[in-house]
Amino acid sequence: MVTPRTDAKGHGTGAKIDGLLDSDKGKTAVLIDDLVTRADSKLEAAEILTSQGVTVKDIVVLIDRKQGGKEQLAAAGFDLHSALTMEQMLDLYARTGKISQAVYQDTNARLEALNKFLGL
């Protein structure tokens, strides 16, 4: 496991990639993150890895917020894999009574308006 650092940390080794061994160069890595909205941080992490000789093809997230990240990654040649989308989460919460139908409809309307504003 290696950790690309997209921002400088004031602790640890200060390296752009923590845990990278010389023997890792030439290998393929899968980027793993919690969620994707836009792809900027995923693209930066992939660039850090590739600049050190590690190939990245796939990116795995728990949640895809469906706000253009998947399309950005595809345009850059990466495949995004998500366990859930925001739609799936909201549907599940509504079906199981975790949120009311009013909250479900309001949230979907707000997400639709945001996506329209973003041009998605």
C-alpha positions as CSV (number, residue, x, y, z in Angstrom):
1,M,0.0,0.0,0.0
2,V,1.3,3.4,-1.0
3,T,-0.2,6.8,-0.3
4,P,0.2,9.6,-2.8
5,R,0.1,13.0,-1.1
6,T,-1.7,15.7,-3.1
7,D,-0.8,18.3,-0.4
8,A,2.2,18.7,1.8
9,K,1.9,17.2,5.2
10,G,3.8,18.7,8.2
11,H,4.5,15.2,9.6
12,G,5.9,11.9,8.5
13,T,8.5,11.6,5.7
14,G,7.3,14.6,3.7
15,A,7.5,12.4,0.6
16,K,5.0,12.8,-2.3
17,I,4.3,9.1,-1.9
18,D,4.4,7.3,1.4
19,G,5.4,3.7,1.3
20,L,6.7,3.5,-2.3
21,L,9.5,1.0,-2.7
22,D,12.0,1.0,-5.6
23,S,10.5,-2.5,-6.4
24,D,7.1,-0.9,-6.9
25,K,8.1,1.0,-10.0
26,G,6.7,-0.6,-13.1
27,K,3.8,-2.1,-11.2
28,T,0.1,-1.3,-11.6
29,A,-1.8,0.3,-8.7
30,V,-5.5,0.8,-8.0
31,L,-6.4,4.1,-6.5
32,I,-8.9,3.8,-3.7
33,D,-10.8,6.8,-2.1
34,D,-14.0,7.4,-0.2
35,L,-16.0,9.4,-2.8
36,V,-15.8,11.2,-6.1
37,T,-17.5,14.4,-7.0
38,R,-15.2,15.9,-9.6
39,A,-12.1,14.0,-10.6
40,D,-9.4,16.6,-9.8
41,S,-7.9,15.0,-6.7
42,K,-8.0,11.5,-8.3
43,L,-6.2,12.8,-11.4
44,E,-3.6,14.5,-9.3
45,A,-3.0,11.3,-7.3
46,A,-2.7,9.3,-10.5
47,E,-0.2,11.8,-11.9
48,I,1.9,11.6,-8.7
49,L,2.0,7.8,-9.0
50,T,2.7,7.7,-12.7
51,S,5.5,10.3,-12.3
52,Q,7.2,7.7,-10.1
53,G,6.8,4.8,-12.5
54,V,3.6,3.3,-11.2
55,T,0.8,2.6,-13.7
56,V,-2.8,3.5,-12.8
57,K,-5.8,2.3,-14.8
58,D,-8.6,1.9,-12.3
59,I,-10.0,4.1,-9.5
60,V,-12.3,2.6,-6.8
61,V,-14.6,4.7,-4.5
62,L,-17.3,3.9,-2.1
63,I,-19.6,6.7,-3.4
64,D,-19.9,8.3,-6.8
65,R,-21.8,11.6,-6.3
66,K,-22.6,11.6,-10.1
67,Q,-21.3,15.1,-10.6
68,G,-19.0,14.5,-13.5
69,G,-16.1,12.7,-11.9
70,K,-16.6,9.4,-13.8
71,E,-16.7,11.3,-17.1
72,Q,-13.6,13.3,-16.3
73,L,-11.7,10.1,-15.3
74,A,-12.9,8.3,-18.5
75,A,-11.7,11.2,-20.6
76,A,-8.3,10.9,-19.0
77,G,-8.2,7.1,-19.6
78,F,-9.2,5.8,-16.2
79,D,-12.1,3.5,-15.2
80,L,-14.1,4.4,-12.1
81,H,-15.7,1.7,-10.0
82,S,-18.1,2.7,-7.2
83,A,-19.9,0.6,-4.6
84,L,-22.8,3.1,-4.5
85,T,-24.0,6.2,-6.3
86,M,-25.8,9.1,-4.5
87,E,-29.0,8.0,-6.3
88,Q,-28.7,4.5,-4.9
89,M,-28.1,5.7,-1.4
90,L,-31.1,8.1,-1.4
91,D,-33.3,5.3,-2.8
92,L,-32.2,2.9,-0.1
93,Y,-32.7,5.5,2.6
94,A,-36.2,6.3,1.3
95,R,-37.2,2.6,0.9
96,T,-36.0,1.7,4.4
97,G,-37.6,4.8,6.0
98,K,-34.4,6.4,7.0
99,I,-35.6,9.6,5.3
100,S,-39.1,10.7,4.5
101,Q,-40.5,11.0,1.0
102,A,-40.5,14.8,1.4
103,V,-36.7,14.8,2.2
104,Y,-36.1,12.3,-0.6
105,Q,-37.9,14.5,-3.1
106,D,-36.3,17.7,-1.8
107,T,-32.8,16.2,-1.9
108,N,-33.3,14.9,-5.4
109,A,-34.6,18.3,-6.6
110,R,-31.6,20.1,-5.1
111,L,-29.2,17.6,-6.6
112,E,-30.9,18.1,-10.0
113,A,-30.6,21.9,-9.7
114,L,-27.0,21.6,-8.7
115,N,-26.2,19.3,-11.6
116,K,-28.0,21.7,-14.0
117,F,-26.0,24.6,-12.6
118,L,-22.8,22.6,-13.1
119,G,-23.8,21.8,-16.7
120,L,-24.1,18.1,-16.1
